[in-house]
Amino acid sequence: MSLDAPPLGPDAETARRWAADELAKGEYQEGGSSWLDSFMRWLGELIDGIGNGIGGATGATGTIVAAAIALAVVALVVWLVVGPMRRSRARRTGEGLFDDARDAAQLEEAAREAARARDWGPATLDLYRALIAHLAQRDVVSLTAGLTAAEAAAEASRALPALAPRLQRDADAFDGIRYGHVEASEETYTHVSETLAACLHARPRLTAMEPAP
């Protein structure tokens, strides 16, 4: 390959633009723009320093090396910044409801067994999962990948509007117990158990246009 050939990788400006495009997404703007502005200025100065130092000293080969180093720096910094922010955002919005392949009957049995042992955390969590799995079997809820407790409750509420307050309360309890800011109790378990019984006996609205009972 000729040393005068164009670099195979993106130049420093392209690397900077990729980082800016990624970090400009709305999910990274929630904490305000000041930290992002400072970070982008720092990143720009770093990439410029790498490019001028190596590229200016060794020509085309140096430009390729500078671009590779710039991309590595961008990848590392974006990983360090983006990863924790996305995990934080996932915790705020609720992670996936299901983390195993148990069916509705298995989840309900596990919940009842935990309740007999007065282990209210697993009992409440598994019973809410059983509730949503039962509703999925009736085509009231779609078990999509990454479905959250709140999303499941919202979807079920459209088909069972009379039970919407109960479903929302149970979803809030599920997230609160799962992430440690609500204490599981016999009351949280009993509420989900009563919601489950009510849902199993309720008649879902067939369409969004069907009037509520």
N, C-alpha and C positions, 0 to 999 in steps of 0.2 A: 504494500500500500504506500502511496506517495505521501510524504509528510505535508505536502501542500493540499491534500484532499480535504474536503469539508469534514468537520468532526462528526463521528458516528453518533454521539450522544447529543442531547440538547445543551445549548450554551447556558451561561449563568443566568441570563435574563429569562430564558424559558423555565429554568428551575425555580427562579423566584416567582414567576407567574403561576406555576403549578401550586406552589405553597400558598400563595395569596388566594387562588381560586378555592383551594380546599378550606382554608381557614376563614373565608368570607361566607361560608354557609351559615344559615340562620342559627343552627344549633350552637355555634361557637360565639354568637353575638350576645348571648343572654346576660353575661356578666358585664356588659358595657364595652365600648370600643377602645378605651384608653390603653388597656393592656395589649390589645391586638395591634394598635398603632406602634407601640413601643417595640413589640416583638418583630414586626415587619421591618422597622427601621434597622434594628439590630441584625436581622437576617440579611437585609440588603447590603449592609456594610460588610458583613462577613463574606458574602459571596463575591462582592467587588474586590475585597482584599485578596481572596484566594485567586480570582481570575487575573488581577493585575500582577500579583506576585509570581505566580507560576507561568501564566500565559505570556506575560510580557518578557519573561526571562528566556523561554525556550520555544517560542513560536507556536506552530500548529500543534506539535506534540504536547506542549504545555497547556494549550487550550483544551485538548481532549482530557488531560489529567485534571485540569481545573474543573471542567464540567462534571467529571465523575466524582470528584471530591464534593462539589457543591450539591450534587444529587444525594450523596451519602449523608451530608449534613442535613439537608432538607428532610430526608426520610427519617433520620433519627429524631430530629426535633418534632416533626409532625407526629411521629409515633408517641413520643413522650407527652406531647400536649393533647393530641386528639384522643388517644386511648382512654386516659382518665376522664376526660370530659364526656366521652360517649358512655362510659360506664356510669358516670354520675347521672347523666340524662336518663339512662335506662332505669336506674334506681328510682328517679323521680316519677317516671311515667309508668313504672311497673314492668317487670320482666315477664317472660313467658309463663303462662299459667301452669302448663304441664311439663314436668321434668322426667317423666317415665312413661311406660307404655301400658300401664294398668287400665282396664276398662272400668265402666261405671260401677259394676257390681263389686269388683276387687277394691276399688277406692272406697266404696261405702263400707265394705266389711272391715278394711283397715281402720277407717274412721271410728266405727263402732267399737272395735277392739281397743283402740287408744282411749276412747271415752270410758270404757269399763275400767281402764287403768287410771282414769282421771288425768290423763295426759292431754290437756285441752288444746295445746298448740297443734300437734299433728292431727288431733281429732277434728279440729275446726278446718284446718287447711285441706285435709283429704276429703272431708265431707263437702266442702265447697267445690273441689274438683269433681267429686262424684255428681253433685248437682248439675254442673255444666255439662259433664259427660252424658248424663241422662237426657238433658235438653238437646244435646247434639244427636242422640239416638232418635229423637222425635223431630229432627230437622228444624228445631227452633234456633239453634246456635250452630255456626260453622266453625269447626276446630281447625282454624288456619294456623300456620306456623307463627310462633311468637305471640299468639293470642294472650292478652292480659286479662286480669280479673275484671278490670273496669270495662274493657271492650266487650267481654262476654256478658256482663250485666246489662250494658247498654243495648246489645243486640237482643238479649232475652226480653228486655223491657218493652221493646217495640212489638213483640208478639204477645207479651203478657203484661199489658200496661197497668192492670190493677195491682200487680206484684212489684212494680218498678221500685217503690221505696224500699221494700224488703231486699230486693236484689242489690240495689246500690249500697245499702248498709252492710250486707254480707261481703260485697266486693271490697269496701273500705276496710272491713275487719280483716279480710284475707291479706291485703297489702300491709296493713298495720302490724299484724302478727308476724308476717314473713320478714319484714324489715325492722322489727324490734321496737316500734314506737306505740304499739297497742298490746296490752297484756291479754293473752288468751285466757278464757274462763269458761265455766260451765254455761254462762249466759251466751257467749259468742257461739258456742257449739249448738246450744238449744235453738238459737235463732236460725242458724243455717238449717238445722234439722226440720224446723217448722216450715221454712221456706221451701225446702226440698219436697216435703209432703204436699204443700200447696201447689207447687209447680206440677207435680205428677198428676194432680187431679184437675188442674186448670185446662181450659180449652183455649189453645193459642189462636190468635187472629190469623186467618189464612193469608191476608194481604194487608198492606199498609192502608188500603182504602176501606177495609172492613171496620165498622164502628166498634168502639170498645163496649163491652157488656155493661 
